[in-house]
Amino acid sequence: MLKKVVKILFNTILLVVFSGAAFWFVQGEALKKEYNDFRKCSVPVLLYHAVGEPVEIEWPPSLIMPASLFETHLRYLNQEGYKVVSVEDLVKLLQTGASLENVVAIIFDDGYKNNHSDALPLLKKYNAKASFYIVNRDIGKTVYMDKAMLLDLLDSGMELGSHTINHAPLALIDPKYLPWETGSAKKFLEKILDGYQLKGIAYPNGGYNDKVLGAVKHYGFTYGLTGKVGVNTHQTFAEAPYEMYRISIVDDGNGVHGLRNRMERAYLWGFLQTKGIDLNIIRDWLI
Ligand SMILES: [Zn+2]
């Protein structure tokens, strides 16, 4: 009798374990497929700052990407079949509903001179486009690009955008300065660039609020880049064109794996956002 009970119990346990395993296997496969499908219609925006030799001690070392590592990144994206575009080109794809498969955008904040001397030749070599967000007050200063360099970027098919007049953290400043830091920044930079029309703004330090969103829309920007980690899809852009996602790419000592991990994080966080989970709430502790 006891032997029979033990046998039934054992079989029940086996059934439960196997059913559970089968359930997780099926669910896991379905989830994996859903994730892979999601990746095909979402675009990470990779944020760089300076590229080249760490000659300026005031720069945090992590913001300086050695040119050789930047080239390794471009080669990796090339090998993986990615098309590297500017955000302006990405926005066209997002607005027209075109395919986003294997698309990635590269951006540079702050307008460092070595974006022109070191990054531009590599971008050209790998047939890549990028967007550069410029701080008006810094144009022509020692480590920043001057007018001729900015015009050369445009001649090379790159995009220029605004990063405000004073690198102002827009969500923290007195709102009365928002017209100056967004609208005037756009107007002045367009004048310097002989009438080139700016479409985008990258919020300094990534911060923004409703007043900031109202100002950038009012002054004619087409899109805005936040500091939030995630990816850009037709849906996220249609819902919030002034709250685009990006991920910071730094030299974290892991070579090309650092890029791969960060891109994976952007895709994963974007996917979780579609499930109602936004890890940006605790981003500062996680990154
Ligand atoms: Zn910046």
Residues whose N, C-alpha, C, O or C-beta is under 5 A from the ligand:
A	BS01	ZN	D109 D110 P204 N205
